[in-house]
Amino acid sequence: MWYSELVEAYEKIEATTKRLEMTDYLVELFKNTPSELLDKVVYLTQGRLYPEFVGIELGLAEKLALRAVANAAGVPVKNVESEAKRVGDVGLAAEDILKKKRQATLFSGRLDVETVYGTLDKIARTTGEGSVDAKIKLLSGLLADANPKEAKYLMRTVTGRLRLGVADMTILDALAVAFASKEQRELVERAYNITSDLGYVAKLLAEEGLEGLKRCKITVGRPIRMMLAQRLTSAEETLEKLGGRAACEFKYDGERIQLHKKSDEILLFSRRLENITAQYPDVVDAARRCILAEDAIVEGECVAVDPDTGDFLPFQELMHRRRKYGIERAVKEFPASFFLFDALYDGEDLTQMPYPERRRRLEAIVREGNNFRLSEMITSDDVNEIERFFELAIESGCEGLMLKSIAEDSVYQAGARGWLWIKLKRSYQSKMAEPIDVVVVGTFMGKGRRAGTYGALLVAVYDDDRDVFPTVCKLGSGFSDKDLENLPKILEPYKIGHKHPRVESSIEADIWFTPAVVLEIIGDELTLSPVHTCAFGQIREGAGIAVRFPRFTGRFREDKAPEDATTVKEIVEMYQAQLKKIE
Ligand code: AMP
């Protein structure tokens, strides 16, 4: 398969903002792909080489990639650099430079997908001494064989900036249409939810059809997409929703971890399914001692603990572990406790069993240790008892409670935010008592003291029905000088030249970003606003909901993917709860 066929599809996808059209182009592309290449084509379309949990990432520094363009085109590096600066995109710069150059010379060869994938893979894997030159050489080789359009996408891909705006769910839609039918999409999604690997699912479906997908099983070592919770504000309503009786657990404020054990080997996955084993050697150790099953997949929340008092510390303290070196020091300074709350596998797939059975199995395979414990839990049908338990949770340094269905159908809903789990946090006062998590989608350049840097950010929440990010406010307060200095660096990799297709905004930002960076804000209250698109038209025609006087709380939520941001539904509920309090 020629790489140019992929590029043609990318061009079309990039030119549309309509999800249905995008899906059609993907269907066409997948149908034209030989099945043995389908996994690679899916990963490339996602701008990656492997699923997230494998941990092999593209992301060659732009400076190096530009040197490869200079080599391939035979022009001075500074020319390429100034062109890149001018157009603000390494891909467009490479395209322009090669266009000019290629008019004069004939260029060799045609690139096929396998060569492109193989070379990008080598670039991603090359490490150690001499690796910089080796990477540049590999990339120069590819660019020398590429036409200008191909060069554009190669450059964006290799630097980790291929942002076609194609969501995982759109790829699933396209796979279902291409190789099964729309009605069977659920099966395709289930396979994805338990394997977390779109390429694998695509290839299996193309080669073995739905029968192949049905045989798809949970595998220790391959993360399962995590089950998420809905939110309500009153214990009464929550209990009613759950059928009058529920499991009530402390809601710990830390990092969700899915722990896989295969004999002595332990793997830890974050909520975004990255492999974070290296960050928690203490949890790994404890798991070896405390999990009695030979093979298991369990889930829990890891919380930072004050070594002097034993009190829980804010979630942010765990972020000290997001580093390559000095983990041991971080473990000493910021020890953590792990609270387990679910078992998905104990030698047998447990995900289709009701929650009480999974909890029983969890208790059977865990021997509690100091920093490795089961979540605090009661089962209750009494609102007063639940409210008392809620207060106890808050006193203990937790965020509130998680109420979970104990009905026959209370299965583990991989990858879904359903009503089987409902979080209960402090009720809202007339003011916004609680922070929300928002995604940065754009920025406005600063004036006065902030001239030359970012003045305010344009932030959005997540609409999980339509898979888009509508804006909810402009955010300019609460940033320390250090934050202000760091923000451009943090956001730089996500800069794009246009509004991202999944962003809904009626405001024009100075710079747009791919939705990626999640941060926590608090505001005075939620108000109706004609300029923000969150829940637009839902409360009042011609108005959305916005956060009034938003401030950054100082917490970057590196653990959250953009789709984990506060949802539009949650904002609507908060808005309505706020009205009730005022009435
Ligand atoms: P939120 O991040 O606000 O959507 O709340 C859901 C998160 O709460 C889950 O993803 C877990 O990380 C966390 N959590 C804390 N305690 C529990 C618990 N007992 N059961 C389930 N999730 C919990």
Residues whose N, C-alpha, C, O or C-beta is under 5 A from the ligand:
A	BS01	AMP	A229 E249 F250 K251 Y252 E255 R256 E301 F341 S375 M402
